[in-house]
Amino acid sequence: MKNIALVSCECFPLVKVGGLADVVGSLFVKLPRYADVKLFLPGFRQIVERHSYENLGEFNVFFSSSRSEKAALLKLKNEFSNVYLVGNETYFNRSQLYGEGGIDYPDNLERFSFFSKAVLEACKTFSIDIDVFHCNDWQTALVPLYLKLFYRELNSSVVFTIHNLAYQGIFSHDLFDKLGLGQEFFSIEQLEFYGNINLMKAGIIHSNRINTVSPTYAKEILTPEFGCKLDGLLRTREKDIMGILNGIDYMVWNPLFDKMIFKRYRSRKGKINNKKYLQSQFSLPDDNVPVFGFVGRLVEQKGIDLIIDTIEKILDRRFQIVFLGTGESRYEDSIIALTKKYPDRIKASIGFDEKLAHQIYAGSDFFLMPSRFEPCGLGQMIALKYGTIPVVRKTGGLADTVEPINRIKNSGCGFVFENALPSELETAMRDAIDLYSDQNLMEDAFKRASSLDFSWNRSILEYVSLYEKAMGNL
């Protein structure tokens, strides 16, 4: 069996900020059928305080004559016995993973360059055999470059996954000496990016293979609209880029097994019981009206402004909306203002509550996800399993997973619009409300949506193939 190292800063259930944790957590569970898998994470306080571990030993991570860091290799016990933590109190014993109050920690370049190099140094020091390092997002993008320059004896390949190209790890050029690299690497052909350092470029340039988390997003990032100023560089690697759709863990996200919802169900009748409970939880009238749900970050990427701008345009129709999320204060304030203005129609919980998220998926009739861009998106796939009809923009993974409803052919599972405009979202929401008026059509849509399979079964095999390609075997 091949030896695969997942290198990440998040992994559910150990430590989570966003969807990256869910993806890495699923890979860690599913891949052992096909390979020997080890997981490397920073030794964050959030992990070491909650799990038992053994300290395998300390080692030095050398960058330059002015920067040498001590690390400890920690190995978790019990069910996480293949998880290794890079220990360093200074860098990882903090209340948050990346920053606080919406502001990144000022030493994030040092923290994650240290983590990237320490993973390789640990494998060398403790003779951990790895065929492929699977690195995830900018925090681990230096691994392939450090591997190529300083750890060739490991004889390993690298797969680099871009989960969201918008976050690239950009830092001031003044910090370049911290990386332990020659000045030739601060060039446009390497890590220089409009006068700054761009760590994501290291992963794109130096990995054997690159993938994104949906096929459509793999094509979109090659264009100026979605390439975040890296589309030119990405086009030079086009033949090495692959899109693999993320999957859903149906042991967690499944109304048949979900212990967090009011009542588990397999039929639309059971779903309606959850809807009534959701309405009661938000003190909404128990009316027979369509309920739209939103679970996610309240940021422009998610199209939250489109929803805010659309609500008052469709007040001539009967509907309710529930929001769960946190994000930019201007969007939080706008949503709170709407809840006060229309208390019988609009409700919100600002923050995050895992149990409430499950209940919104189960209790809503429709799920709003009008993203401006969406590398993959898990929300729409979760909603589908719960028989909740998505209303989405045609982009990234949303385009790959939501087939537009066609009433004539009695096909499709969601409402899809092309452009990020309130007028187009308004049309899609009005179409959804119209569908709700015909309960037979709603029943058919429920059955089609909940029967779709977005499990990891196919995607895992595609990752195994990608590892083989990275090693030059295919």
N, C-alpha and C positions, 0 to 999 in steps of 0.2 A: 504493500500500500504506500501511496505517496505521503510525504510529510508536509502538511500545510500549516502555516502560522497565520492566524488572523491577527492583524495589528490594528488596534482601534482605540479610541478614547471613551467609547460607550459600548455597553452590551447589556441588554435586558436579560435577567432581572437584577444584575449586579449594580449597574449605574446607568441612569438614563436622563437625557435632556430632550432628545427628539427622536425622529424616526430612524436615525442611524442605529440607535440601540436595538430597535426591534429587528432590523435586518441582520446585524451581526449576531444577535442572540439566536435567530432562526438558523443561520448558517452553522453556528456552533453546535446546535442540536441535530441538524439534519446531515451535515457532512460526514460524520464518523462512519456512516454506512459505506462510504466510498474512499475514505482516506484517514490517516492518523492526524488528528487536528489538535493544535495547541492555540491558546488565545493569550495574547500579550496586551495588557492594559496598564496605564499609569496607576501607581499605588495610591489612588485617591482616598482621602479620609472616609468618604461615603462607602467604600468597600472594606477597608481594613478594620473599621470599627464594628462591622456587622458580621464578618466571616472569620472563621479560624484559618490560620495559615502557618507554614513553617518558613523560616528564613534559610534559604539555601547557601547564602554567603554574600559578602560584599565584594565590590569590584570598582575599578576606576574607569571613568569615561573621559578620555582626553580629547580636547579640542585644539588647544594651543598652549603656549608657555604661560599665558595669562588666564587660561580657563581649563581647569580640570575638576570634574565633579565626581563625588562618590555616589554609588548606587548600591542597592541591595536587591537581590532577586528573591521575591516572595512567591511561594507556591500555595495556592488555596487547597483546602482539604475537603473531604466528603464529596458531594456531588459535583463540585467544581474542581476536581483534582487535576485537570489539564489546563488550568488557568494560572498564568504567571503574571505577577505584578512587578513593575519597576518601582522600587521604593526610593523616595527622596522626600524627607520631611519639608524641606524648604519650598519645593516646587508643588507638592501635591497635598499637603495637609492644610487645606483651605475649605471655606464654607461652600464655595461654588466651584464648578469645573473650569469655566473659561473666563469668568468675570462677574462683577456684581453691579447691580443698579443699572443694567444695560450698557455698562462700560467694560471693555475687555481689560484683563490684567495687563499692566505695562510690560511684564516680562514673559509674555506668552511665546515670543520667539525663542527665548532661552529654554523655557519649560518643554516645548515640544520638539525642538532640535535635540535637547538632551534625551527625551524619551525615545526618539527615533534612533539615535546612535546607541543608546543603552540597550535597546532590544538586540541589536546586532552584536554588541560587545558581550551581552549575556550568553547568546548562542555560542559565541567563540569560547568564552571562559568556561562554560559548563557543558561544552560538547553536545549542544542540542542540535540535532540534524534536521535541517529544514530544506525541502525541495523548492517550495514556493512561499514567499511572503506575500500575503494578500493585505494590502494597505488601503486604508479608508480615509478619504478626504485630506485636506491640507495639513492637518496636524501630524500625519504620518508620511507626507509626501517626500521628505528628505531620505527616507529609508533606501530607495533605489539608488540615489546618488552616493550616499555614504557606503552602501554595499559595493558599488562599482569602484570607488576610490580606495577604500580602506579594508574591505572584508571580502576580497575576491576568493579567499581560501574557503569560504563557506559554500561556494559553488551553488548558489541559489538563484532562482528567478523571481521576478516581481510582477504581480498583477495589481494595478492601481484602480480603485473604484471612485468615480466622481459621483457623489450623492447629490451635491448641489453646487454647480459651478459658480454661483453668485458669491460663495464664501471661499476665498482663495488664499488666505493667510498673507496679507500684504503688510509690510513693515518698513519703517524708515531705513534708508541706505546707511545711516549712521550705525546701525546694529550689525552690519555685515560681518565684521570681525568676530562676532560671537559664534558664527557658524563653523569656524575652523576650516574655511575653504580659501583657496587662492583667489586673488583679485580677478583672475581670468573668468571666474564664475559669476562675477557681477558684470554681465554683458547681456545684450539683447538676445543672444543665442542661448543664454543660460537663465539666470534668476532675476536679471534686471527687468523692471516693468514700470515704464514712465517715471524713472528716477528712483523708484523704490525697489524693495525685495519682494518677490512673489514666490512663496514656497510651493504653491500648486504647480508651477512650471516645472519644478524638479520631478514631480511625479509623472507629469505628461511626457517630458523629454526622456527620462531615464528608465522608465518601467518597460518590461518586455511586452506587456499587453495592458490595455486600458478598457474599462467598461463603465457604462452608466446604468442606471436602474430602470430603464425602459427603452425599447427599441426606438420609439419616436424621439425621445430626448437625445439619443445618440446621434440622430440626424440633425436635430435642432441646434445643438451646440456647435455645429460646423458653420452656422450662419451668423451674420452680424447681429441679428435681432436677439438671439439667445446665447451667443458665444462669449458675452461679458469681456470683450476685447481680447479673448484668447482664441477666437475662431480661426485666425490665420495659422497659429501654431498647431491647433488641433487638426487642421486640414493636412498638415504635413505627416500626421500619424493616422490618417483616416483608415488605412488598411488594417491597423492594429486596434481599432476601436469597435467594441461590440455593445449592444444594448441587451441587458437581461432583466426582464421584469421581476420586480420584487414579488414575494409571495405573502400570504397571510397564514398565520398559525390558527388553524380551525379548531384546535383544542382550547384556544383562548377566546377567539372571536367567532362564536357560533351560538345562535339562540337555543339550540338543542341542549347545550352544556353550560351556558353562561349563568354562573351563580350570582352575578352582580345585578342582574335585571330583576324586575318585579316578579315575573313568572316566565319560565322557559317555554318555548313554543316552536311549532313546526308549521302552523297554518296562519293565515291572515287573521283569523278570529283571535288566536292567541296574541298576535301582534297588537290588535285593537285594545286588549286588556292592558298591555304595556303603555299604550298611548294614553289611556285614561289615567293611569298612574302618573305618567310624566306630566300631564296637565295638572294633576293635583299637587305634584311636587313644586310646580312653578306658580301655583294659585291661579291657573288659567281656567276660564269657564269650561265646563265639560260639554263643549259643543261638538257637533258632528261637522267639523271644518278641517281642511288640510293643515297639518302641522309641518312646518319646515324646521329642520335642525341644522345648526352649525357647530362644529367642534374643531378648533384649531387656533393658530396664532392670529391675532388681530393686527395684521400687517398688510401692506400693499400687495405683496406677492400673492397672498391668498384671496385677493379681490374683495376684501372686506368693505372697501370704499364703494364698490359697485353695489353691494347689498344695501348699504346705508343710503345710497343715492336712489335706489329703486323702490324701497319700502313705501314711501308716501305716494308714489305714482300708481300703486295698485291697491290703494285703500278702498276702491270701489268694489273689490272682491273680498270675499270672506276667507280669512286665513289666520294662522298664528305662527309666530317664529320664536324659537328658543336658541340662545347663544351660550356657548361655553368656551372660554378662552381668555388669554391675556396677551398684551402686546403694546403697541404705541398708545400713549395716553390720549392722543386726539381721537383715535377710533374708540377707545374705551369710553371716553366722555360722550361721544356722539351716540353710542349705543345706549348708555345709561339715560341720556336725554330722551331717546325714543321710548324707552320703557316707562318713563314718567309721563310722557305725552299720551301713550297708548297702552295703559296698564293691562287691558283685557286682551291685548293682541301680541304684545312683544315683551319677552322676559329675557333676562341675562344673568349668568353667573360669571363674574370676572375673576379669573383664577383658573386652576385646574383641579379636577376631581375625577379620578379614574372610574369610580362607580357611576357617577353621573354621566360620564361620557358613554359608558355602555348603555345606560338607560335612554339616552338621546338617540343612539343608533337604533335601539329596539323600539322606541315609542314614536319616532317621527314617521310621517308618511313620505317626506322628501328630504334629501340631504343636500345642502348648499355647498358647492366647492367651485366657485367661479375664478379659479386661479389665473393670474397673468402668465405664470409659467409653473410647471409642476414636473420635476424630474421623474417621479413615479406616482407618488400619492398612495397612501394606504387607506385614507378615509373613505374613498369611493368604493374600494374593494370590500371593506368592512361593511359599509352600508348595504351593498348588494347582498351580502350573505344574510343580513337581517331583513331582507325584503324591503329595504328603504330605497326609494328611487332617487338616484343622483341627478342633480342639476349642475352641469359642469361646463367649463370652457374646453374647446377642442385643442388641447396642448399636452405635450409630454405623455406621461403615463395615463392621463385621463382619456386621451384620444385612443390609447391602446386597449382600454378596459371597458369603456362605456359606449355601447352601440345605441345610436339614436332610436327612440321609439317610433315605429311606423304603424299607425292605427289600421291602415288598409291591409297590410300584410300580417298584422298582429305579431310584430317582432320588435326586438330591441329592449333595452332595459333602463334607459335614462333620457334626459333632455340635454342636448348638446348645442352650444352656440359657438360661433366662430371668433368674434372679436371682443376685446375687453371693453365693452361699452354698456352703460346702464340700460340703454334701449334694447339691446340684445338679451341681456339678463331678464329684463321685464317681460319680453316675449316668451322666454323659456319658462318663467314662473307662471305666467298666465296660462300657458299650455299645460303645465302641471296641474294647476287648479281646475282646468277643464277636464283633464283626465280623471281627477278625483270625483267629479260629478257623475261618472259612470262606474259604479262599483264592480261591474263585471270586468271592465278593462283594467281596473286596479288589481283585481284578483289575478288576472292573467299576467300582468306586469310583475306582481309579487312572485308568482311561481317561476317566471323566467329569470328574474334577478337572483332569487335565493338558490336556484339550481346551478348557477355558474361556479366554476372551480378555479380559484386563483390561489391554490395551495402551492407549497414549495416543490412539489414533486417534479415538475418539468424544469423549473429554474435551477434546482440543485444539479441536475444532469448537465445543464448548460455551463454551470460554474466548473464542474469537473472537466468538461471539455476545454474550457478556457485555461485551466491550469496546465493541461497537457500541451496546449498551444504555446503557452508561455515558456514551457520547458523545451519546446522545439520538437515535440513528439507527434504533432499533427500538422 
